[in-house]
Amino acid sequence: MADDRMTFEATPTMDIETQDKVESAERAAENGNVGAALSRVDGPLKVTGQARYAADFAVPNPLYAHLVISTVGKGRITAIKDEAARKVKGVRAIYSHANKLDSGSAKFFAAGGQAQQSWEPFAEPDVRFYGETVGLVVAETILAAREAAAALSFDYETSDPAAVFGADGVERQDMPDKTITKGDFTSAFEAAPVKIASDYETAPNVHNAMELFATTAHWVGDKLTVYVPSQWVKGFQIGLAEELGIDEANIEIVCPFVGGGFGGKGSLFTWVSLIAAASRELGRPVKLYVTREQGFTTASFRAETRQRVRLGAGEDGRFQALEHAGEELTSRADNYFVNGQEATVRMYQADAIRTELATIHADRQTPGFMRAPAETPYFFGLESAVDEIARELSMDPVELRIKNDTMVDPVDGVPYTSRSLKECFRQGGEAFGWSNYTPEIGSMNEDEWLIGWGVATSTYPTQMSPCTVRIHLDVTGEARLQVASHDLGTGAYTVLTQAVAEELGIEPSQVRVELGDSRLPPGTIAGGSITTASNVSAIMIACERIRNRLGIEKGSDTDLAAAFDRFGQAGIEEYAEWTPPGAKKDAPKTLYNGKVKIVGGPEEDYTAFAFGAIFSEVRINKYTREIRVPRMTGAFAAGRIMNAKTAKSQYLGGMVWGIGHALHEVAEVDPRTGAYMNDNISEYLVPVNADVPNMDAIIVPEVDDKVNPAGVKGIGEIGIVGVAASIANAVHHATGKRLRRIPIRLDDLV
Ligand code: MOS
């Protein structure tokens, strides 16, 4: 069996539509600065089942662990009744605050550490939220562990949780130091002849990546190997060493493939140290599979927001005053926030600007990153508001956005390294057919379908991180790149292969890329759309050194064998560190310390963002109010695109998720308990194929030679930004109903 699979050669086949998309991507490639549409180099491994995800690694004679989570939303454990659980055949250990493991805590990610939360599990009997990890059962089999976990019962002393906005007992924390101001918003808004003031709400969203959370710990002597889905093996290594009180050199974190990250695997899970400590104590490898339900509360999530936008414009449509205020839910202990207003107030020119931010501390788990963490919720507010004022002004919503386009950062006047928003609107609008748009509400309806078109802008800051790489090239022309970065299913293996091949003048098939192991030179956390820009910039340095040592020129036809002959050795290896513009020269050292140093975006002395335009069509059934999105076109300009095919997939993936954000996704919180009521993927709805009949992403060519040596802006997140507003705006066009809370559902339109 295994042998058959090993020898199976995947033959790439494509349906006509995919073929079509690839061809249009290839046309884009001819347009310059867009890399070849190379198929994923890791594709055959994945489709033949050879790619090993964290839970797939076999370890000798493992024990199996199962998490036990709290069934109350706030309180204190007063007793643990474990008699029945202990009787289950094969149970080896039951841990809780009453039988603690030998592990401590690492610092919270948002406070400069690595952990998803600031507290240590099992440290005390307190229950902070519904679904918190309060126990761990370890047994000889998965079934025994689950059976014992089910037989375990906790007595609680409970009090009422304050789990949602507006609940009695939540605590508001204002953050005046996050306020951005330009000019005098209040008087500018008062004076503006046309204005709107609206409140918006976005729902809590929970990560449901295809790959479930899991962890395997395997000790050999004092050396620990951990297999865990991760977007940041180096950070996990450093944080776990702290939690276990051991030398980080004794820990290896292994994660070559990730089945969807999206931010959910970016900070160190609380259960990793529990599993490692249990394995240390029991003297056997321990494997944990976190169930889909448990993943809803034991990992991070995208918190709900409430926003207020006040926007004032002149009769000519030029924005005179923009205010964006946000409230975000967070846990009691941790002040996690995303503050998307930093990006929304940089979208358009405006004379006066003001932002406000507050967190609302509630009895819930600590939130965390989810694809464009800041921009996804806050562009729903901004881009809905822009549509509202376009109506007030009786202006075309595309024209209004173009009118307020700016080539300098509206807050501090610093120029953008490049900004091709107008071109995104032009190309996206042409492909979508925007010239046929008629603005009157309901004017495009057909038979039983209310049809609306909507548009929104999209953006994502260009962020970068220091990065180190090691590259080896040998006389046969085979190269190897090693870096502890990640491919989250995004195409990183492929684009880094392409970068090395291009820099060294060899074929992609001659390049092997090794990622996702903490022993490799520390690379970027796979977050913030930073991987490609940072890694390619580091690759360029290492490859230049290799070329210089070999005496070869980039882009010329080289006889590599002759060059190696002159060089006098059969192989050459270079390690390189890259420091992003604006960062301290020794910034790469922070990588070794498990610190994330992300630079870029608004704080720097340049302003770099990628931009996009999203066009959506909605059809709402006149009788049933069923909402469909039959068509969507996104056009994005993000500097150099390494691979037209993987880039397009990234954009489309983001846009699909945007449909979910607009119409499907909400973790329904029971305000009485703080429990998520739909903690499974049959009730936590995400878009499926039938929800996405026709979607296209256009790569708008853009050259940016200022942003970083690679000229890359990053595309992992921008695809989702603005999608929810473009759909809500289309719903308004179809029905005249302005819906300011997402997800929008059928009952909102009754
Ligand atoms: Mo991304 S939400 O920074 O993994």
Residues whose N, C-alpha, C, O or C-beta is under 5 A from the ligand:
A	BS01	MOS	F262 G263 F369 M370 R371 A372 P373 A526 G527 G528 S529
